[in-house]
Amino acid sequence: MEKLKKEMTDNSRRNFLKTSAIAAAAFTIVPRHVLGGQGYLAPSDRLIIASVGVGGKGKSDVAMFAKSGKADIGFLCDVDTRRAADSVKAFPKAKFYKDWREMYEKEHKNFDAVSVSTPDHNHAIQALAAMQLGKHVYVQKPLTHDIYEARALTAAAAQYKVVTQMGNQGASNDGPRQMKEWYDAGLIGDVHTVYAFTDRPVWPQGIPWSANKADIPKELDWDLWLGTAPYKDYVDKLVPFNWRGWWDYGTGALGDMGCHLLEAPFSVLNLKYASEVEASVGSVYVDEFKRGYFPDSCPPSSHVTLKFPKTNKTKGDVTVHWMDGGIQPERPVELGANEVFGDGGNGTLFIGTKGKMMASTYSANPRLLPLSKNADIKVKEKFARVKDQANGHYAQWVEASIAGYGKQELSSPFEIAGPLTEALLMANLAIRGADIQRKDANGKITYPGRYTKLLWDNNQMKVTNFDDVNQFVKREYRKGWTLGA
């Protein structure tokens, strides 16, 4: 950890905007364009946001920030003008950029906060550069692509004293708070096992990279889209959605849904860092006899088991099972044959010494099992609910950013989101480990066993029993791209 802090400090000195005098206090500067007009609020009550990635999820993100009533979208940035078109139309006064680096350099005096809604592989560089400018940051889930990046952003939030939030909006729902109250009241005893499952991926995985080059759309800056990732020729149907299934850019089903489905276990049980993980992964076949080997692509399904050391909320270790690709755990015996498990395709199940509880996606609709128990639950509400559930996660960050660092509670600040993301990425290490070809005693390459178990040294951020996967803890960026430099 000390080594990481030193690297963070050294990197901040080398920041490409190091000549700016506002690096530590930029978020207190009030842009002139917020003054006056209908619905005027005092400058201290407005947040000016620069948004990186404003198509797809980024489009809904900027709309939600504006809907909070206390934020202005001052700047929009996207590498694809086609994808950005709706946001540009919705916020005609916002200045548009294609390159976030240019936007930061030219406009850093004119905005207070940054929203990052880009593909996973560029989250960390865009967020850290903003934090080094003293900007509050909202980053879509998963927080980062690599474990090292997650640890770096967690440290940076405290170092630069900025308000942070990860975009797993279910963390602001009533569900996690209600389940914490039930658990703290002892309704299900001591939890020792948790299951989380999803029907994702709903994009291609376990496939070979396309051999058919395509023309780069004139509206897309392909080099900027690649960012930290290795250079590859543009192929059709990767952008804007299917990148999620490729390790160079995405983090698979775990990255897409893990921050939603595992937030409640982390919140309820106060989980932090896993000590070991094992995984088995599904196969694809190139014909009826031969399994395909496509290590650049996430597998079509997986079952991962993470072990977490005991916390102040548990009496012993906690085992967390993750299942994707439509795999689900055995239905609880307390659940009737026609009663829905989770929400059908996704869900989280807590197993305690005295009972069980489950929830749907985003920790919604928590229920004790059997369902008949929910008719008469008498547990005092002790955790404050976030106002306006439809927009609460966004408004919470906006209001906390206006108030300043450490002034208001957040649902998913990086001190919580960082360890949660690390757990998901550690699970991905095991998934990737199951896909690594090995050599037998004679040096012959053997087909991956589709299973692996990893032991984790959290302080060193290193797998101790299978060194081949450590290359994925901190990947090598493409030349010209550096975290925090």
N, C-alpha and C positions, 0 to 999 in steps of 0.2 A: 504493500500500500504506500509506503514512504517513497519507493521508487516511482510509483505512478504519480504521486503528488509532485515530485521533483520534475518529472517529465512535463506535467501539466504547467508548472511554473516556467520551465524553460521554453515550452511552446508558446506561452502567452507573451514572452518577451520577443519572440520572433513573429508574432502576429503580423499579417500583412497590413493591418491598420494600426500598427504600433505607434505611429506618429500622431495619432489622434489624441487630444487631451481629454476626450469625453469618455474614455473606455470604462472608467469606474462609476460614472454618474450620468450616463446618457439618458437613462429612463426618466430623469427628472426634468428634462428639457421639454417644453411644451411647444409643438409646432404652431405657427401662426394661423394656419388654415382652420384650426378648431375653434377659433374665437367667433362669437356672434352667431346670428342666424336663428331660425325657428328651433325651439326646443333647446336653447342654449344652456349649457351647464358650465360651471366654473372649470377652468383648464385642468385643475387637479383631479377633476371627476371624469375626464375623458382619457381613453387609451387609444393611441394611434398604432395600428398594426400593419406590419409588412408581411405579406403571405407568400411563402415559397411553395409552389405547387397549387394551382387553383382550378384544376379540372377534376372530375371524379369526386373523390372524397374531399379534396381541397375546396371544391365548389360549395359543398354543403357546410364545410367548416367556416369559410368566410361569411356565409349567410347567417350561420348561428352566432358568430361573434357580433355581427351587426345587429342581430335581433336582441342581443342583451340590452341594448339601449344606452350603453355607456362606452361603446367602442366605435371608432371610425376606421374603415379600411383605407389606409393612405396609399399603399403600394401593393401591386400584384406582380408576381413573377412566375413564369412557366416556360419550359423549353419548347412547348408545343402550342402555337397560337390557335390551332383548332380547338384544343381542349380548354384553352383559357377563354374562349370567345364569350361564353355565357357569363362568366364572372366579370369580364371587362365591360360587358353590356350592363350588368347589374350595378357596377360601381364606376360610372363614367368619370368621376373626378379623381379616381386612383390612377397614379402613374404606373405604366407597365414596363417591365424589364423581362428579358429572356434569361440573363445571367445573374444569379443571386449575388455573386461576388461583386459585380458592378453596382448592383442596387445597394449593397451594404456600404461600399466605398463612397458612393456619391450621396447617399441619402441618410446616413446613420444619425445625423443631427435632427432628422425630421420624423423619426418614428420611435416608439417606446418599447415595442414588443414584436416578436416574430412568431409566426405559425408555420410549421414545417409539415407538409402533406405530400411528400415525394415518395418514390419507391425506397424500400428499406435501406438499400446500400448507400444512400446519400444522406440519411437522417443525421448521422453523427457530425459530419463536417459542417453541415449547414447550421445545426443547433449550437455546436461549440463556438463557431465563429461569432454567432449572435451573442452568446453568453459572455464572451470575452469583450464585447462592446458594452456590457452592462445591460443587455436587453433581456426582458422576461421572455420565456419560450414555452410554446405549446407544441408538442411533437406527437404526431400520430403513432399509434401502436404498430408493430412493436417499437420500443424506444430506439433500438439500434439493430444493426445486422450482426455484430460480433460482441462477444462477452467483454473484451477489452474496451470497446467503445462504450458499453453500458456502464462499466466501472468508471470510465473517464467522465462521462456526463454526470453521474451521481456525485463525484468529487467536485466537479466544476460548479454545480448548483450551490454548494456550500461555499466554495472559494470566492465566487463572484457575487454571491448573495442576491440572486435573482429568483423571481417567482416562476415555478415550473409546474407543468401538468402534462401527463401522457394522455393520449386520446382514447382511453378505454372508458367510454362514457358510463358504462354500468357501475363504475366505482362510485358514482354520485347518486345511484338509485337508492330507494329505500331498502331493497333486498339485502345487501350486505350488512346494513345496520340492524335490520330485524334479525338476521341469522346470528349476529354477534350477541344480541340481547338474549335470544333463545339459548345459545351455547353457554354464555356466562351464567345464565339462570340454572344450568345443569340439566336441561330438558333431554339431552341425548347422551349425557355422560361425557367421558373423555374420548375425543376423536383420535383414532389411530390410522384410519384409511380413508382416502378420498379418491373418487373416480370422476374424471372429466372426459366427455366424448363429443365428437362433432362429425357432421356429414361432409365437411370439407375434406379434400379440395373439390371445388367446382370449376377448376381450370385444369389443363393437362399436366400430369406428372408422370414420371417413370418413362419418359420418351427420349429419343435421340434429338440432338440439335438439328434444326432444319439445314439441309444442304442447298436449299434454293435461296440464293441472294435475291433481295428485292430493292427497288429504288427507294431511297429515303424520301419521305414526303417533304415537300418544300417548306412546310410550316414547322417541321421538327428539326431542332438542333440535336442530332444524334450523338455527337461527341459530348455535349453538355449532359444529355440524358445518361450516358454511360458513367460520367463522373469518375468515381473511384474504381469502377469495375474494369477488368481487362478489356482491351479493344477487341471487338468482334464486328464483322460486317452485319449490317442491318438485315433482319429477316422479318417477314410479314407475320402478323398476329401475335407478336411479343408485346408490343405497346398497343393499348394502354393497360391491359389487364393480366395477360398470361405470364408476365415476368415473375409472378409470385411463385411459380413452380420451378424456378431455376436458381441454384445456389449463388451464382454471381450477383444476383439482384434481390432475390426474395428469401423468405425464411419458411416457406411452405405453410401447411395447415396450422402448425404450431404458432408461427408468427402471426397468422391472420386471426385465429380464434383463441389462442391460449391466454392472451391478456384479458379477454372477456370472461372466459370460463374458469380461470384459475385465480382471478382477482379475489373472489370471495374466500377461498381457502387461505390465501395469504392474509387477508384482512381479519377473518374470524380466528385463525389459529396463530397469527403473528409469525408466519414462516419467513425465513430470510434466505439463506444459501443452502443448497443441497450438498450432501457429502458424497453421494454416489448415484449413478444412473445406469440403467440398462435398457436396451431397445431391441425389438424385433420388427422387421419391415416386410411389407408385401413385395411380391415380385411381379414382373411383367414378362410376357413370352413373345419372342420374335416369330416363333412357330409353335406347334403343339408339343415339341420336344425340348426346345432350347430356351432357357431363360435369357432375357436381355440384360445387358450391363450398361447402364446409363448414369454414371456417377455425377454428371453435371446437373442432373435433374432430381428433384426430391422424389421419394418413392410414392407410389399410389396410396399406401396405407401404412400405419405404424402403431405399435403399442409400446409406450415408454413408461418405465417405472422409476420414480425419483424417491430417494430417501432423504428426509430432512431431520436434523437433530431436534431433540425436545426443546420446547420453548416455554415461556411463562404461562402459556395457555394449554399445554399438554403435559401428560405425565411421562411420556416416552417419545421415541422416534415416530415420525409420521410418514407413511408411505402414500405417495400420490401417483395414481395411474392416469396416463393420458392415452386416449384412443382416437384415431382419425380414420378417414376413408370409409366411414360408415360402420366401423367396428364399435360395438357397445358392450358394456359389462353385463353380467348376468342380472336380470331384472330382480329387484328386491322382492323377497317373498311377501313383504307387507303390501306390495302394490298389486291391485287387482288386474285381472287379465285385460280388461278394457280401459284401464286407467293409463294416461299418457306418462311415459318415463321422460323426465325433463320436459322438453317441448317437442319431442318426437325425434328430431335430428340432432339436437344438442342438449347438453345438460351437465349438472354437477351433483354428485351424491356424496354426502358425508356419512361415515359409519362410526358411531360411537359405542361406548360400552353399555349404554342404556337405551339406545334408539338410533334413528336415522333421520336425516333431512335432505331435501333436494331442492334444486332451483333450475330455472331455464336459462337461456342465453342472457347475458348482461346481468346475471344474478337476479333476474326478474322472477316474480311469483314463487317465493320460497314456501315450502310446505314440509310439515312434519309427516312422517310415515308411521302407521297407516294414515291415510288422508282424513279419517274420522277424527283424529286428534286435533285437527285444525278448527273444529267447531267451537272449542272452548279453551283458548289459550289466554292465560292471564299473566303476562309478563310486563313489567313496567318499562316504558320507553325511556332509555337513558342516553341514546346517541341522537344528537340533533340532525334532523333531515335537511337535505339540500332543497332549497326552494326551486319551484318551476322544473319539474322532472324532465319535461321535453327539451329544455335548454340549459338545465342546471349546471352541467359539467363545464360548459363554455362560459356561462355567466360567472360561475364561481372563480374561474381563472382570471377573467377580466377584472372583477371586483378586487380580488386579492392583489393583482398587479397594480391597480390604482392605489390600494392601501399601502403597498410596499412590502419588501421581504420580511417574513416572520410575523406579519400582523394578523393574517387570517388563515384558518385551516383550509387545506385542500384535500381532495379525495385521492389524487394520484400524483403527488409530487415525486420528483426523481428519487428521493430517499426511499420511497416505497416502490415506484415504478422500475427503478434500476435493478434491485434484487429480483423482482418478479420477472423482468425481461431476461436477466442472467439465467434464471432457472429454465426458461423456455429454450434459450440458446444452448444451455448445457444439454438439454434433452436432444437438441439437434446435433450436438457433437456425437451422441450415441447413435443417432440415426445415420449420420454420415460414416461413423466408424463401422456400422454394419454393412456399409456399401464399399468398403475399402478392400481391394484385392490383396490377398496375403500369399506368402510363399511357403511351400512345405519344406521338409528337412532336406530335400534335394535341390532346393532353389526354384522349383517349378511353381509358377503362378497358379493359385487355386481360386475357385469361384468364392466370392464372399459368403460367409455362413449365414448372412441375413440376421445376425444377432451379435450384440456386443455388450459388455459391461465395463463401465469406466469408474475409476476412483479419482476423486477430485480434491486437490489441495487449494483451498479457497484463498489463502494468503498469497500464494505464488501464482494463482490463476493458471493452474497447470494440471493436466491429467497425468497421474503418476504411473499408470500401468499400461498405457498404449500411446506411445509418443506420436504416432502417425496423425492423430487427430488434433494435436496441439497447434498445427498450422492454421486451424480454423478459429482458434481462440482470438488471434489477432492477425487478420489476413493482410497481405501485402497490397497496398493501394497501387493503382496505375501511376506511372511516372507523372509528376506534376501535381499530384493531389496528396495533401498531408493533413492529418488531423491536428487542428489547432495551430498550424504554422502559417 
